[in-house]
Amino acid sequence: MDFIVDSSSPEGCVGHSSVGGKARNLWLLGGLAGCKVPDWFCVSAEGFDCFLQENGLLEHLLSEGTGLPPPSSSDSGPQKSTNGSNGSISSIKEDLQSLSLTIQSRIMAGVFPRGLREAVSQRCGLPPFGGSYLAVRSSGTDEDSAAH
């Protein structure tokens, strides 16, 4: 399982569903366009999935649900959520904020799986990253898709 993708990944990032737009574009700029880009690497979607699985985060969300009301058609009026809110915009917003904080706290309390921790530690120790500062960016696998 490839937890790390970088500029030297032979398959590149074109059509690669395990990297986000930033990594894909850095690979395209450096690899295909021949532009000089700083060295980079990213944790793949497989690495993130491993983290979620190791910490039971997906199971938690699937078993607990979101507590948010189901989508309603425009003529059916407000829906009652499973957590007691009335489905109004303000209560849904509060529910989303609460859910977001719950997910964030569970992620922050999570433990890196051994293989992922070793892959990131090894990559950070290799030149030019060893002993230097790193810029950390986040990118979802479909955040730059046409749907967004």
N, CA, C and O of each residue as an XYZ file, in Angstrom:
592
protein
N       0.850     -1.183      0.000
C       0.000      0.000      0.000
C       0.891      1.240      0.000
O       1.792      1.353      0.832
N       0.652      2.161     -0.915
C       1.447      3.381     -1.013
C       0.835      4.478     -0.163
O      -0.195      5.053     -0.515
N       1.484      4.765      0.970
C       1.014      5.835      1.846
C       1.557      7.187      1.404
O       1.009      8.229      1.766
N       2.643      7.171      0.617
C       3.306      8.405      0.200
C       3.341      8.480     -1.324
O       3.655      7.497     -1.995
N       3.018      9.650     -1.861
C       3.141      9.936     -3.289
C       4.026     11.176     -3.382
O       3.872     12.111     -2.597
N       4.953     11.185     -4.340
C       5.819     12.357     -4.510
C       6.138     12.582     -5.977
O       5.603     11.908     -6.858
N       7.023     13.545     -6.224
C       7.338     13.929     -7.597
C       7.975     12.798     -8.391
O       7.945     12.821     -9.621
N       8.550     11.811     -7.714
C       9.197     10.710     -8.436
C       8.283      9.505     -8.609
O       8.711      8.484     -9.146
N       7.044      9.602     -8.167
C       6.117      8.478     -8.334
C       5.983      8.163     -9.810
O       5.560      9.017    -10.589
N       6.340      6.935    -10.211
C       6.385      6.614    -11.639
C       5.034      6.738    -12.340
O       4.968      7.155    -13.497
N       3.973      6.381    -11.651
C       2.654      6.475    -12.292
C       2.149      7.914    -12.301
O       1.145      8.237    -12.936
N       2.864      8.760    -11.585
C       2.456     10.158    -11.527
C       1.147     10.332    -10.805
O       0.694      9.449    -10.077
N       0.568     11.439    -11.009
C      -0.672     11.757    -10.320
C      -1.817     11.992    -11.283
O      -2.916     12.349    -10.860
N      -1.580     11.801    -12.567
C      -2.633     12.011    -13.541
C      -3.628     10.869    -13.423
O      -3.264      9.699    -13.549
N      -4.854     11.204    -13.188
C      -5.888     10.201    -13.021
C      -5.739      9.401    -11.741
O      -6.424      8.394    -11.560
N      -4.866      9.824    -10.859
C      -4.579      9.134     -9.606
C      -5.604      9.581     -8.580
O      -5.615     10.742     -8.171
N      -6.457      8.669     -8.169
C      -7.534      9.046     -7.251
C      -7.069      9.132     -5.813
O      -7.876      9.423     -4.931
N      -5.792      8.890     -5.544
C      -5.374      8.972     -4.168
C      -4.615     10.223     -3.809
O      -3.971     10.276     -2.761
N      -4.675     11.220     -4.646
C      -4.070     12.513     -4.314
C      -5.057     13.631     -4.627
O      -5.978     13.469     -5.427
N      -4.841     14.747     -3.986
C      -5.684     15.910     -4.233
C      -5.131     16.774     -5.354
O      -4.121     16.448     -5.978
N      -5.807     17.869     -5.592
C      -5.448     18.767     -6.691
C      -4.076     19.388     -6.558
O      -3.386     19.553     -7.564
N      -3.653     19.740     -5.348
C      -2.336     20.372     -5.172
C      -1.222     19.411     -5.589
O      -0.324     19.795     -6.339
N      -1.273     18.171     -5.109
C      -0.237     17.191     -5.462
C      -0.264     16.890     -6.953
O       0.782     16.824     -7.598
N      -1.448     16.711     -7.490
C      -1.572     16.417     -8.923
C      -0.979     17.553     -9.762
O      -0.265     17.300    -10.732
N      -1.271     18.788     -9.392
C      -0.763     19.925    -10.164
C       0.740     20.120     -9.990
O       1.422     20.514    -10.937
N       1.269     19.851     -8.791
C       2.721     19.918     -8.612
C       3.411     18.871     -9.486
O       4.437     19.153    -10.104
N       2.841     17.655     -9.535
C       3.422     16.607    -10.359
C       3.373     16.996    -11.833
O       4.343     16.792    -12.563
N       2.253     17.553    -12.270
C       2.131     17.971    -13.672
C       3.123     19.077    -14.007
O       3.775     19.031    -15.050
N       3.242     20.073    -13.127
C       4.181     21.172    -13.377
C       5.621     20.682    -13.465
O       6.352     21.046    -14.386
N       6.023     19.855    -12.502
C       7.412     19.392    -12.476
C       7.694     18.287    -13.465
O       8.753     18.271    -14.093
N       6.762     17.361    -13.612
C       6.999     16.198    -14.459
C       6.745     16.426    -15.924
O       7.618     16.179    -16.756
N       5.569     16.890    -16.247
C       5.211     17.035    -17.661
C       5.616     18.380    -18.242
O       6.085     18.453    -19.377
N       5.438     19.442    -17.469
C       5.741     20.773    -17.989
C       7.209     21.140    -17.821
O       7.688     22.093    -18.436
N       7.927     20.383    -16.988
C       9.356     20.639    -16.808
C       9.672     21.877    -15.987
O      10.806     22.354    -16.010
N       8.701     22.404    -15.267
C       8.944     23.573    -14.412
C       9.687     23.147    -13.159
O       9.568     22.008    -12.706
N      10.455     24.077    -12.603
C      11.159     23.789    -11.367
C      10.187     24.017    -10.205
O       9.728     25.135     -9.975
N       9.887     22.944     -9.485
C       9.011     23.037     -8.308
C       9.789     22.497     -7.112
O      10.639     21.621     -7.269
N       9.505     23.011     -5.924
C      10.183     22.493     -4.731
C       9.869     21.005     -4.532
O       8.832     20.512     -4.976
N      10.783     20.303     -3.859
C      10.512     18.906     -3.545
C       9.259     18.835     -2.692
O       9.000     19.711     -1.867
N       8.496     17.791     -2.900
C       7.243     17.633     -2.160
C       6.893     16.163     -2.037
O       7.391     15.320     -2.784
N       6.037     15.878     -1.092
C       5.418     14.561     -0.984
C       4.072     14.750     -0.315
O       3.828     15.773      0.326
N       3.209     13.777     -0.461
C       1.916     13.864      0.206
C       1.511     12.493      0.733
O       1.942     11.452      0.236
N       0.673     12.535      1.750
C       0.060     11.314      2.254
C      -1.094     11.006      1.309
O      -1.935     11.864      1.040
N      -1.125      9.791      0.815
C      -2.159      9.402     -0.145
C      -3.498      9.195      0.554
O      -3.575      9.128      1.781
N      -4.541      9.096     -0.246
C      -5.863      8.799      0.299
C      -5.846      7.451      1.012
O      -6.561      7.266      1.997
N      -5.035      6.501      0.523
C      -4.905      5.214      1.199
C      -4.335      5.383      2.596
O      -4.757      4.703      3.531
N      -3.369      6.298      2.738
C      -2.809      6.584      4.059
C      -3.850      7.173      4.993
O      -3.932      6.792      6.160
N      -4.642      8.099      4.482
C      -5.705      8.701      5.296
C      -6.766      7.660      5.645
O      -7.246      7.619      6.777
N      -7.134      6.820      4.674
C      -8.107      5.749      4.932
C      -7.605      4.807      6.016
O      -8.382      4.370      6.864
N      -6.307      4.490      5.996
C      -5.707      3.627      7.001
C      -5.830      4.276      8.388
O      -6.147      3.599      9.366
N      -5.579      5.584      8.466
C      -5.725      6.325      9.719
C      -7.175      6.250     10.217
O      -7.422      5.982     11.393
N      -8.124      6.488      9.312
C      -9.541      6.429      9.697
C      -9.916      5.041     10.198
O     -10.598      4.901     11.214
N      -9.464      4.012      9.476
C      -9.799      2.642      9.850
C      -9.160      2.265     11.184
O      -9.821      1.689     12.048
N      -7.893      2.583     11.352
C      -7.164      2.245     12.583
C      -7.827      2.865     13.818
O      -7.801      2.286     14.904
N      -8.409      4.024     13.640
C      -9.010      4.734     14.767
C     -10.525      4.578     14.849
O     -11.172      5.209     15.685
N     -11.089      3.744     13.987
C     -12.520      3.475     14.033
C     -13.389      4.666     13.687
O     -14.551      4.725     14.091
N     -12.840      5.619     12.942
C     -13.590      6.845     12.652
C     -14.719      6.628     11.654
O     -15.803      7.185     11.830
N     -14.497      5.841     10.621
C     -15.569      5.578      9.659
C     -16.702      4.803     10.311
O     -17.876      5.124     10.127
N     -16.337      3.780     11.076
C     -17.349      2.976     11.747
C     -18.170      3.839     12.692
O     -19.387      3.684     12.790
N     -17.493      4.753     13.389
C     -18.192      5.638     14.322
C     -19.233      6.485     13.586
O     -20.383      6.584     14.015
N     -18.823      7.085     12.491
C     -19.755      7.929     11.741
C     -20.896      7.121     11.149
O     -22.048      7.554     11.162
N     -20.570      5.936     10.627
C     -21.605      5.119     10.013
C     -22.574      4.564     11.056
O     -23.773      4.464     10.794
N     -22.070      4.207     12.223
C     -22.952      3.636     13.238
C     -23.729      4.703     13.992
O     -24.895      4.501     14.331
N     -23.097      5.825     14.254
C     -23.751      6.891     15.005
C     -24.608      7.776     14.113
O     -25.552      8.412     14.583
N     -24.281      7.816     12.826
C     -24.980      8.734     11.925
C     -24.542     10.163     12.212
O     -23.707     10.407     13.082
N     -25.104     11.083     11.486
C     -24.729     12.474     11.671
C     -25.658     13.195     12.614
O     -25.284     14.221     13.183
N     -26.863     12.685     12.794
C     -27.831     13.381     13.625
C     -28.500     14.522     12.886
O     -29.315     15.242     13.463
N     -28.168     14.695     11.618
C     -28.744     15.779     10.829
C     -30.031     15.316     10.168
O     -30.198     14.126      9.902
N     -30.939     16.242      9.902
C     -32.178     15.839      9.241
C     -31.898     15.406      7.810
O     -30.956     15.894      7.186
N     -32.707     14.497      7.289
C     -32.517     14.102      5.889
C     -32.872     15.259      4.976
O     -33.630     16.147      5.367
N     -32.330     15.262      3.756
C     -32.688     16.332      2.817
C     -34.196     16.330      2.603
O     -34.831     15.278      2.535
N     -34.750     17.529      2.499
C     -36.197     17.608      2.290
C     -36.485     18.294      0.970
O     -35.700     19.116      0.498
N     -37.613     17.950      0.382
C     -38.009     18.649     -0.834
C     -38.529     20.011     -0.424
O     -38.912     20.210      0.729
N     -38.547     20.936     -1.342
C     -38.910     22.317     -1.019
C     -40.339     22.454     -0.524
O     -40.646     23.424      0.168
N     -41.229     21.518     -0.853
C     -42.619     21.683     -0.442
C     -42.986     20.877      0.799
O     -44.123     20.957      1.266
N     -42.041     20.094      1.346
C     -42.409     19.256      2.482
C     -42.174     19.942      3.823
O     -42.539     19.387      4.859
N     -41.585     21.116      3.835
C     -41.383     21.843      5.086
C     -40.218     21.296      5.880
O     -39.527     20.383      5.428
N     -39.993     21.859      7.083
C     -38.872     21.423      7.920
C     -38.997     19.955      8.319
O     -40.098     19.450      8.540
N     -37.875     19.291      8.405
C     -37.823     17.891      8.818
C     -37.267     17.816     10.233
O     -36.473     18.667     10.633
N     -37.668     16.832     10.973
C     -37.153     16.613     12.310
C     -35.871     15.793     12.191
O     -35.851     14.770     11.506
N     -34.800     16.236     12.853
C     -33.565     15.473     12.798
C     -33.592     14.398     13.868
O     -34.465     14.390     14.736
N     -32.630     13.492     13.798
C     -32.564     12.419     14.782
C     -32.030     12.907     16.119
O     -32.098     12.178     17.108
N     -31.498     14.130     16.171
C     -30.994     14.622     17.443
C     -31.917     15.667     18.061
O     -31.529     16.331     19.022
N     -33.096     15.823     17.545
C     -34.077     16.694     18.173
C     -34.172     18.094     17.605
O     -35.048     18.849     18.025
N     -33.316     18.483     16.669
C     -33.438     19.821     16.114
C     -34.617     19.856     15.151
O     -35.075     18.815     14.680
N     -35.102     21.052     14.864
C     -36.316     21.157     14.049
C     -36.062     21.279     12.559
O     -37.016     21.451     11.801
N     -34.827     21.200     12.107
C     -34.538     21.239     10.687
C     -34.425     22.646     10.120
O     -34.235     22.805      8.914
N     -34.537     23.680     10.969
C     -34.365     25.040     10.468
C     -32.904     25.248     10.090
O     -32.023     24.507     10.525
N     -32.667     26.255      9.282
C     -31.294     26.539      8.840
C     -30.382     26.759     10.037
O     -29.275     26.222     10.073
N     -30.828     27.544     11.023
C     -29.955     27.820     12.167
C     -29.684     26.564     12.988
O     -28.569     26.379     13.475
N     -30.692     25.691     13.152
C     -30.444     24.479     13.941
C     -29.573     23.499     13.158
O     -28.747     22.802     13.747
N     -29.745     23.439     11.849
C     -28.887     22.571     11.036
C     -27.447     23.083     11.098
O     -26.508     22.291     11.176
N     -27.275     24.398     11.063
C     -25.942     24.990     11.158
C     -25.293     24.624     12.500
O     -24.111     24.283     12.554
N     -26.078     24.699     13.579
C     -25.568     24.315     14.904
C     -25.216     22.831     14.926
O     -24.190     22.443     15.483
N     -26.067     22.002     14.322
C     -25.808     20.563     14.264
C     -24.508     20.282     13.495
O     -23.700     19.452     13.912
N     -24.319     20.976     12.378
C     -23.102     20.787     11.583
C     -21.867     21.207     12.372
O     -20.840     20.530     12.322
N     -21.958     22.320     13.100
C     -20.824     22.772     13.902
C     -20.494     21.753     14.985
O     -19.324     21.460     15.235
N     -21.519     21.219     15.622
C     -21.313     20.214     16.667
C     -20.693     18.946     16.082
O     -19.755     18.388     16.651
N     -21.218     18.498     14.951
C     -20.684     17.309     14.291
C     -19.232     17.533     13.883
O     -18.392     16.651     14.064
N     -18.934     18.703     13.337
C     -17.580     19.040     12.920
C     -16.614     18.989     14.100
O     -15.512     18.453     13.978
N     -17.020     19.543     15.241
C     -16.166     19.518     16.434
C     -15.955     18.091     16.944
O     -14.862     17.746     17.395
N     -16.994     17.270     16.873
C     -16.879     15.876     17.294
C     -15.880     15.132     16.410
O     -15.006     14.422     16.909
N     -16.018     15.299     15.098
C     -15.102     14.638     14.161
C     -13.679     15.147     14.374
O     -12.733     14.361     14.413
N     -13.532     16.462     14.511
C     -12.207     17.043     14.715
C     -11.557     16.495     15.987
O     -10.374     16.155     15.971
N     -12.296     16.405     17.073
C     -11.711     15.905     18.320
C     -11.320     14.439     18.200
O     -10.306     14.019     18.757
N     -12.115     13.659     17.477
C     -11.770     12.240     17.286
C     -10.529     12.094     16.408
O      -9.696     11.224     16.661
N     -10.396     12.934     15.380
C      -9.196     12.894     14.534
C      -7.970     13.296     15.352
O      -6.931     12.641     15.274
N      -8.083     14.357     16.125
C      -6.938     14.828     16.917
C      -6.520     13.811     17.979
O      -5.346     13.746     18.344
N      -7.464     13.024     18.474
C      -7.156     12.003     19.474
C      -6.651     10.712     18.826
O      -6.209      9.796     19.520
N      -6.719     10.643     17.503
C      -6.333      9.433     16.788
C      -4.842      9.153     16.866
O      -4.034     10.041     17.139
N      -4.507      7.912     16.624
C      -3.123      7.457     16.630
C      -2.745      7.082     15.205
O      -3.503      6.404     14.510
N      -1.561      7.530     14.772
C      -1.093      7.180     13.433
C      -0.788      5.693     13.383
O      -0.072      5.183     14.244
N      -1.314      4.992     12.395
C      -0.951      3.588     12.220
C       0.556      3.465     11.991
O       1.171      4.343     11.387
N       1.135      2.388     12.470
C       2.586      2.215     12.415
C       3.152      2.401     11.004
O       4.128      3.131     10.826
N       2.557      1.753     10.002
C       3.076      1.860      8.639
C       3.037      3.280      8.101
O       3.969      3.715      7.426
N       1.971      4.000      8.394
C       1.855      5.390      7.951
C       2.868      6.269      8.676
O       3.538      7.093      8.054
N       2.978      6.093      9.989
C       3.940      6.869     10.778
C       5.353      6.643     10.269
O       6.127      7.591     10.134
N       5.697      5.381      9.982
C       7.042      5.072      9.484
C       7.284      5.673      8.105
O       8.372      6.182      7.835
N       6.284      5.620      7.231
C       6.440      6.175      5.878
C       6.657      7.691      5.920
O       7.519      8.218      5.216
N       5.877      8.385      6.742
C       6.031      9.842      6.847
C       7.357     10.184      7.518
O       8.064     11.082      7.060
N       7.705      9.481      8.596
C       8.969      9.751      9.295
C      10.162      9.513      8.384
O      11.105     10.304      8.373
N      10.125      8.432      7.624
C      11.223      8.147      6.709
C      11.343      9.254      5.666
O      12.440      9.743      5.400
N      10.221      9.646      5.081
C      10.247     10.671      4.025
C      10.708     12.009      4.578
O      11.435     12.735      3.900
N      10.302     12.351      5.797
C      10.731     13.623      6.402
C      12.219     13.620      6.713
O      12.837     14.684      6.759
N      12.812     12.440      6.928
C      14.228     12.356      7.247
C      15.137     12.360      6.040
O      16.350     12.516      6.184
N      14.579     12.192      4.845
C      15.392     12.177      3.633
C      15.664     13.590      3.137
O      14.825     14.474      3.306
N      16.842     13.818      2.516
C      17.093     15.127      1.921
C      16.054     15.425      0.853
O      15.644     14.496      0.158
N      15.614     16.627      0.683
C      16.040     17.841      1.376
C      15.217     18.140      2.632
O      15.328     19.229      3.194
N      14.392     17.184      3.078
C      13.478     17.480      4.180
C      14.096     17.326      5.563
O      13.661     17.991      6.503
N      15.095     16.471      5.708
C      15.681     16.218      7.016
C      16.231     17.484      7.656
O      17.060     18.174      7.062
N      15.779     17.786      8.847
C      16.278     18.939      9.599
C      15.822     20.286      9.076
O      16.328     21.315      9.524
N      14.893     20.316      8.152
C      14.434     21.597      7.623
C      12.960     21.811      7.949
O      12.277     20.917      8.447
N      12.504     22.983      7.663
C      11.096     23.297      7.866
C      10.260     22.704      6.738
O      10.722     22.568      5.605
N       9.034     22.359      7.070
C       8.124     21.813      6.074
C       6.872     22.680      6.014
O       6.397     23.179      7.034
N       6.354     22.850      4.822
C       5.055     23.498      4.657
C       4.024     22.379      4.558
O       4.212     21.427      3.801
N       2.952     22.488      5.307
C       1.920     21.460      5.300
C       0.655     22.045      4.696
O       0.170     23.087      5.137
N       0.129     21.375      3.696
C      -1.090     21.814      3.014
C      -2.075     20.669      2.987
O      -1.690     19.501      3.041
N      -3.308     20.999      2.907
C      -4.346     19.981      2.837
C      -5.013     20.047      1.478
O      -5.185     21.124      0.909
N      -5.387     18.880      0.962
C      -6.047     18.832     -0.327
C      -6.876     17.565     -0.397
O      -6.358     16.468     -0.188
N      -8.145     17.706     -0.686
C      -9.014     16.543     -0.828
C      -8.916     15.975     -2.223
O      -8.572     16.685     -3.169
N      -9.218     14.690     -2.356
C      -9.056     14.031     -3.652
C      -9.981     14.566     -4.724
O      -9.680     14.427     -5.909
N     -11.089     15.170     -4.353
C     -11.985     15.684     -5.399
C     -12.329     17.158     -5.212
O     -13.302     17.646     -5.786
N     -11.535     17.868     -4.410
C     -11.890     19.264     -4.144
C     -11.788     20.157     -5.375
O     -12.421     21.212     -5.427
N     -11.013     19.756     -6.346
C     -10.875     20.548     -7.558
C     -11.690     19.966     -8.718
O     -11.483     20.330     -9.875
N     -12.603     19.074     -8.399
C     -13.386     18.443     -9.448
C     -14.435     19.411     -9.992
O     -14.697     20.456     -9.397
N     -15.017     19.062    -11.102
C     -16.032     19.905    -11.722
C     -17.248     20.098    -10.812
O     -17.952     21.103    -10.907
N     -17.486     19.115     -9.925
C     -18.635     19.212     -9.018
C     -18.447     20.276     -7.946
O     -19.415     20.708     -7.322
N     -17.218     20.695     -7.734
C     -16.950     21.700     -6.714
C     -16.648     23.024     -7.366
O     -16.394     24.009     -6.674
